């Protein structure tokens, strides 16, 4: 997802999306170990999406103060 779309979500939805994305990253890493992964770049993209979600959560937390 793009950052602009993530900013529209509530913090609860972002946390749910974060958990879902972290599970997806775990699955991708398991596939990479067993060499069943088709797109090796998807691991990198997923890590970046996790960082994007965490950044937006932190920004929303700081704005709330």
N, C-alpha and C positions, 0 to 999 in steps of 0.2 A: 504494500500500500504506500501511497505517497504521504509525505508528512502532512500536507494540507488536509487529507482525508482523515488522518489519525487525530489531528487537532480538534476535529469536530466531535470526536467520541468523548463520552464521560470517562472519568478515571476508573470506574468499575469495569467498564467495557474494555479499557486499555489493559487493565490487569488480566482480564480473561484472555485477551488477544496475546498478551505476553506469555502466559502459561501455555497457550495453544502453540505459539511459535517456538517456544523452548522444547516442547515435546516433538515438534516437527524436526528441529535441529538434531535431537537425540536420534530420531529415526534415520535421518540422513547420515549421521556419523556411523551408525550401525551398518548401513548399506555400504558406506565407503570402506569399512573394515573388511567386509565380505566381498568387496569389489563388484557389487551389484548396482552401483549408482550409475545412472545414465549421464546426468549433467553434474559434473564436479563443481561447477560454479555455483550451484544452488546452495551449497554449504556456506559459501562466502556471502551470498545474497541474504540468506536467512540470518546470519550473524549480524549483518548490517541492519536488518529490519528490527532485530531485538534491540540493538543500540538506539535506533530511531525511536522506538516505543519508550525505552527507558528515559531518553532525553526529554521527550514530550511530557512524560509523567513528572519528571523533575521540574520542568518549567511550569507546569500547572500547579505543582505543590508550592513553588516559590511565589507565584502570582497570588495564591490564596492567603498569604501572610499579610 
